[in-house]
Amino acid sequence: MSLIVITSERFAEHMTPPGHPEASERAEVMDVVATEWRARGGEVVAPREASREQLARVHAAEHLRRMAETAGISVSLDPDTYTSPDTYEVALLSAGAAVDAVERVMGGSHTRAFVLSRPPGHHAEHDRAMGFCLYNNVAVAAAHARSLGARRVAIVDYDVHHGNGTQHIFETDPDVLYLSVHQFPYYPGTGAATEIGYGAGAGRTVNVPLEVGATDDDYKLVFEQVVLPVLSQFEPDIVLVSAGFDAHERDPLGGGRVTTAAFAAMTAALRGVAERCCDGRLVVVTEGGYDLRALGDCLRAVIDVLAGEATPPVEWPQAPVASSRGRAAVTQTTAALTQYWKF
């Protein structure tokens, strides 16, 4: 099969305080889904830890030092972000899983890889942990893809929260496209349509800010009118996905009304672009998603989309209620970026 799943039972060893949404039970769900995939004959492998060299491509030396000092102890890094005695090693494995996925896809042993990992990564900044995230897993993976010969790397983020860390790490880089569809205004406060990158990277940051309550139809509209056209014009050598499932209608943190079927449609649409632009090279990395049942359902749906040899059809469900949120987001984003992309 052309899909490999990369995960580890050790992801459950990163412990957060009681009641914290980014709980170890999320890793248990990931392990169940990976076991099901293995039972279907699929390949599941454990990751290696990310190396200091790989992390240092996107993180400051001071951040790496501070993280190393948390080894073996429990620390509060900010009001939302904690370590436990095993967290340092687990976070290295989480970043390393994304690196391993990129190596396999860029090396040609697999066409697609799905990383089931925690802690998540897209809020982690160049110089600090933030928002449940310790290292920016997908940013580390993108930089590693560049080191392996990818000229252009695209990152598509459909987590309900804006990936501030990923945006800031690459906002001056013309060779990395960061494209985020997220609830706005919402944590972490970044992600307005007018944030488009700087200098040589102007136009390479594409933010699609959706008001709270966005539906499947809103996501369908912004994918068809912004995400897919920009991604196709960019012509990446590999597509990375920050796959957060917290816009799901069941999620306790997000305010979205997105169904499992819509997450499958998003992923299928991105697979289609990867097939057309870069020989199918696609790496999907988990981010948020805090309702355990919804998380499991979405992980299974994504595996089904990625598993087959043939590109699956993009089947968007129809939302039961009308919404203008997608249209408003498209209008804002296209107005901010009309000089850089054809819409």
C-alpha positions as CSV (number, residue, x, y, z in Angstrom):
1,M,0.0,0.0,0.0
2,S,1.1,3.6,-0.7
3,L,-0.1,4.8,2.8
4,I,2.0,4.5,5.9
5,V,0.8,5.4,9.4
6,I,3.4,6.7,11.9
7,T,2.5,6.7,15.5
8,S,3.7,5.5,19.0
9,E,2.1,4.2,22.1
10,R,4.4,6.6,23.9
11,F,2.3,9.5,22.9
12,A,0.0,8.7,25.8
13,E,2.9,9.4,28.2
14,H,2.7,13.1,27.8
15,M,0.4,14.0,30.7
16,T,-1.6,17.2,31.2
17,P,-3.5,18.3,34.3
18,P,-7.0,16.8,35.1
19,G,-9.6,18.3,32.8
20,H,-7.2,19.5,30.2
21,P,-8.6,18.9,26.7
22,E,-5.3,17.8,25.2
23,A,-5.4,14.6,27.3
24,S,-3.6,11.3,27.0
25,E,-6.9,9.7,26.0
26,R,-6.5,11.3,22.6
27,A,-3.4,9.1,22.1
28,E,-5.4,6.0,23.1
29,V,-7.9,6.8,20.3
30,M,-5.0,7.2,17.9
31,D,-3.6,3.8,19.0
32,V,-7.0,2.1,18.4
33,V,-7.2,3.6,14.9
34,A,-3.7,2.6,14.1
35,T,-4.4,-1.0,15.3
36,E,-7.4,-1.2,13.1
37,W,-5.3,0.0,10.1
38,R,-2.7,-2.7,10.9
39,A,-5.5,-5.3,11.0
40,R,-6.5,-4.3,7.5
41,G,-3.0,-5.1,6.3
42,G,-1.8,-1.5,6.5
43,E,1.7,-0.5,7.6
44,V,2.2,1.1,11.0
45,V,5.7,2.2,12.2
46,A,7.0,4.0,15.3
47,P,9.0,7.2,14.8
48,R,12.4,8.2,15.8
49,E,13.1,11.4,17.9
50,A,13.7,14.5,15.9
51,S,17.3,15.6,16.1
52,R,18.6,18.9,17.3
53,E,19.6,19.8,13.8
54,Q,16.1,19.1,12.4
55,L,14.5,21.2,15.2
56,A,17.0,24.0,14.9
57,R,15.9,24.7,11.3
58,V,12.7,26.3,12.7
59,H,13.3,26.8,16.5
60,A,15.7,29.1,18.4
61,A,18.5,27.6,20.3
62,E,17.1,29.1,23.5
63,H,13.8,27.4,23.0
64,L,15.6,24.0,22.5
65,R,17.5,24.6,25.7
66,R,14.4,25.5,27.7
67,M,12.6,22.4,26.4
68,A,15.6,20.1,27.3
69,E,15.5,21.5,30.8
70,T,12.0,20.1,31.3
71,A,13.1,16.5,30.9
72,G,12.0,14.5,33.8
73,I,9.9,17.2,35.5
74,S,6.4,18.7,35.3
75,V,6.4,22.4,34.3
76,S,3.7,25.0,33.3
77,L,5.1,26.7,30.2
78,D,2.1,29.0,29.8
79,P,-1.5,28.9,31.1
80,D,-2.4,26.2,28.5
81,T,0.8,24.3,28.0
82,Y,2.4,21.8,30.4
83,T,5.0,19.1,30.6
84,S,5.2,15.9,32.6
85,P,8.3,13.8,33.3
86,D,8.1,12.1,29.9
87,T,6.9,15.0,27.8
88,Y,10.4,16.1,26.5
89,E,11.0,12.7,24.9
90,V,7.4,12.4,23.7
91,A,7.5,15.8,22.1
92,L,10.7,14.8,20.3
93,L,8.9,11.7,19.0
94,S,6.0,13.8,17.9
95,A,8.2,16.1,15.8
96,G,10.2,13.1,14.7
97,A,7.1,11.4,13.4
98,A,6.5,14.2,11.0
99,V,10.1,14.2,9.9
100,D,9.9,10.4,9.3
101,A,6.8,10.8,7.2
102,V,8.5,13.4,5.0
103,E,11.5,11.2,4.6
104,R,9.4,8.3,3.4
105,V,7.3,10.3,1.0
106,M,10.2,12.4,-0.4
107,G,12.3,9.2,-0.7
108,G,9.6,7.5,-2.7
109,S,9.0,4.4,-0.4
110,H,5.5,5.7,0.2
111,T,3.3,8.2,-1.6
112,R,1.2,9.2,1.4
113,A,1.8,9.3,5.2
114,F,-0.5,9.9,8.1
115,V,1.1,11.0,11.4
116,L,-1.0,10.2,14.5
117,S,0.8,12.1,17.2
118,R,0.6,14.4,20.2
119,P,1.4,16.9,21.5
120,P,0.3,18.9,18.5
121,G,2.5,21.6,17.0
122,H,1.1,24.5,15.0
123,H,0.9,27.0,17.8
124,A,4.6,26.6,18.8
125,E,6.6,29.6,17.8
126,H,10.2,29.9,16.7
127,D,11.2,30.8,20.2
128,R,8.5,29.4,22.6
129,A,6.0,26.7,23.3
130,M,2.3,27.8,23.2
131,G,-1.2,26.5,23.0
132,F,-0.6,22.9,24.0
133,C,2.3,22.8,21.4
134,L,6.0,22.3,22.3
135,Y,7.7,21.9,18.9
136,N,6.1,23.0,15.6
137,N,5.9,19.5,14.1
138,V,4.6,20.5,10.6
139,A,7.1,23.3,10.4
140,V,10.0,21.0,11.3
141,A,8.7,18.6,8.6
142,A,8.4,21.4,6.0
143,A,12.0,22.5,6.6
144,H,13.1,18.9,6.4
145,A,11.4,18.4,3.1
146,R,13.3,21.4,1.8
147,S,16.6,19.9,3.0
148,L,15.7,16.7,1.0
149,G,15.2,18.6,-2.2
150,A,11.7,20.0,-2.2
151,R,11.8,23.4,-4.0
152,R,8.3,24.4,-2.8
153,V,6.4,23.1,0.2
154,A,2.7,23.8,0.8
155,I,1.1,23.6,4.3
156,V,-2.7,23.5,4.5
157,D,-4.1,23.9,8.0
158,Y,-7.8,23.1,8.7
159,D,-7.6,23.1,12.5
160,V,-10.3,25.4,14.0
161,H,-7.5,27.5,15.5
162,H,-5.1,29.6,13.4
163,G,-1.6,28.1,13.3
164,N,0.2,31.3,14.4
165,G,3.6,29.5,14.9
166,T,3.6,28.0,11.4
167,Q,2.6,31.3,9.8
168,H,5.3,33.3,11.7
169,I,8.1,30.8,11.0
170,F,7.5,31.0,7.2
171,E,6.0,34.4,6.6
172,T,9.0,35.7,4.8
173,D,9.8,32.5,2.8
174,P,8.6,32.5,-0.8
175,D,9.1,28.8,-1.1
176,V,6.7,27.7,1.7
177,L,3.0,28.4,1.3
178,Y,0.9,28.5,4.5
179,L,-2.8,28.3,3.9
180,S,-5.1,28.2,6.9
181,V,-8.9,27.9,7.2
182,H,-9.9,28.7,10.8
183,Q,-12.4,30.3,13.1
184,F,-11.8,34.0,13.6
185,P,-11.8,35.9,15.8
186,Y,-10.7,33.1,18.2
187,Y,-7.6,31.8,19.9
188,P,-4.7,32.7,19.3
189,G,-6.0,36.0,17.9
190,T,-3.9,35.8,14.7
191,G,-5.1,34.8,11.2
192,A,-6.9,37.8,9.7
193,A,-7.2,37.8,5.9
194,T,-4.9,40.8,5.8
195,E,-2.0,38.8,7.2
196,I,-0.4,37.7,3.9
197,G,3.3,37.5,4.7
198,Y,6.2,39.9,4.4
199,G,9.0,40.8,1.9
200,A,9.8,37.9,-0.4
201,G,7.1,35.9,1.3
202,A,4.3,38.3,0.6
203,G,1.3,36.4,-0.7
204,R,2.6,33.1,0.5
205,T,0.4,33.3,3.7
206,V,-3.2,32.8,2.9
207,N,-5.7,33.1,5.8
208,V,-9.4,32.2,5.4
209,P,-11.1,33.5,8.5
210,L,-14.5,32.0,9.2
211,E,-16.9,33.3,11.8
212,V,-18.0,31.0,14.6
213,G,-20.6,28.5,13.4
214,A,-19.2,27.7,10.0
215,T,-20.8,24.7,8.3
216,D,-19.8,22.0,5.7
217,D,-21.1,24.3,3.0
218,D,-18.8,27.2,4.2
219,Y,-15.8,24.9,4.1
220,K,-16.8,23.6,0.6
221,L,-17.0,27.1,-0.7
222,V,-13.6,28.3,0.7
223,F,-11.9,25.1,-0.5
224,E,-13.3,25.4,-4.0
225,Q,-12.7,29.2,-4.4
226,V,-9.5,29.8,-2.4
227,V,-7.7,26.8,-1.0
228,L,-7.6,24.6,-4.1
229,P,-6.9,27.3,-6.7
230,V,-4.1,28.8,-4.7
231,L,-2.6,25.4,-4.0
232,S,-2.7,24.4,-7.7
233,Q,-1.1,27.7,-8.8
234,F,1.7,27.3,-6.2
235,E,2.6,23.9,-7.7
236,P,4.3,22.4,-4.6
237,D,6.7,19.5,-4.5
238,I,4.9,18.1,-1.5
239,V,1.7,18.9,0.4
240,L,1.6,18.9,4.2
241,V,-1.6,19.1,6.1
242,S,-2.1,20.3,9.7
243,A,-5.1,18.1,10.4
244,G,-7.0,19.5,13.4
245,F,-10.5,18.1,13.8
246,D,-11.7,20.7,16.4
247,A,-14.1,22.5,13.9
248,H,-16.2,19.3,14.3
249,E,-19.8,19.8,15.4
250,R,-19.1,17.7,18.5
251,D,-15.9,19.4,19.6
252,P,-16.0,21.0,23.0
253,L,-13.5,23.8,22.2
254,G,-14.3,24.9,18.6
255,G,-17.5,26.7,17.5
256,G,-17.7,25.0,14.2
257,R,-20.5,22.8,12.7
258,V,-18.4,20.6,10.5
259,T,-19.1,16.9,10.0
260,T,-16.8,13.9,9.7
261,A,-17.8,13.6,6.1
262,A,-16.6,17.2,5.4
263,F,-13.2,16.4,6.9
264,A,-13.0,13.5,4.5
265,A,-13.9,15.8,1.6
266,M,-11.3,18.3,2.6
267,T,-8.6,15.6,2.7
268,A,-9.8,14.1,-0.6
269,A,-9.6,17.4,-2.3
270,L,-6.1,18.0,-1.0
271,R,-5.1,14.5,-2.1
272,G,-6.4,15.4,-5.6
273,V,-4.2,18.5,-5.8
274,A,-1.2,16.5,-4.6
275,E,-1.9,13.9,-7.4
276,R,-2.0,16.6,-10.0
277,C,0.9,18.8,-8.7
278,C,3.5,16.6,-7.1
279,D,3.0,12.9,-7.9
280,G,0.7,12.5,-5.0
281,R,3.2,13.4,-2.3
282,L,1.1,14.1,0.8
283,V,1.8,14.1,4.5
284,V,-1.1,14.5,7.0
285,V,-0.1,15.4,10.6
286,T,-2.6,15.6,13.5
287,E,-3.2,18.8,15.4
288,G,-6.3,19.4,17.5
289,G,-9.6,17.5,18.0
290,Y,-10.9,17.1,21.5
291,D,-14.1,15.1,21.4
292,L,-12.8,11.5,21.5
293,R,-15.6,10.0,19.4
294,A,-15.3,12.6,16.8
295,L,-11.5,12.4,16.8
296,G,-11.7,8.6,16.1
297,D,-14.3,9.0,13.4
298,C,-12.3,11.7,11.6
299,L,-9.0,9.7,11.9
300,R,-10.8,6.7,10.3
301,A,-12.3,8.9,7.6
302,V,-8.9,10.3,6.7
303,I,-7.3,6.9,6.5
304,D,-10.1,5.7,4.2
305,V,-9.4,8.7,1.9
306,L,-5.6,8.1,1.9
307,A,-5.6,4.3,1.7
308,G,-6.9,3.6,-1.8
309,E,-4.6,3.5,-4.8
310,A,-7.1,5.5,-6.8
311,T,-7.9,9.1,-5.8
312,P,-11.3,9.1,-4.2
313,P,-14.1,11.4,-5.3
314,V,-14.6,14.6,-3.3
315,E,-18.0,14.1,-1.7
316,W,-19.1,17.1,0.3
317,P,-22.2,16.6,2.5
318,Q,-24.9,19.2,2.3
319,A,-25.2,21.3,5.5
320,P,-28.7,21.3,7.0
321,V,-28.7,25.1,7.5
322,A,-27.8,28.0,5.2
323,S,-24.7,30.0,6.1
324,S,-23.0,33.1,4.6
325,R,-19.8,32.7,6.5
326,G,-17.9,31.1,3.7
327,R,-18.9,33.8,1.2
328,A,-17.7,36.5,3.7
329,A,-14.4,34.7,4.2
330,V,-13.8,34.3,0.5
331,T,-14.5,38.0,-0.1
332,Q,-12.0,39.0,2.6
333,T,-9.3,36.6,1.5
334,T,-9.5,37.3,-2.2
335,A,-9.5,41.1,-1.6
336,A,-6.3,40.8,0.4
337,L,-4.5,38.5,-2.1
338,T,-5.8,39.5,-5.6
339,Q,-2.4,40.7,-6.7
340,Y,-0.8,37.4,-5.9
341,W,-3.2,34.7,-7.1
342,K,-6.0,34.2,-9.7
343,F,-9.3,33.5,-8.1
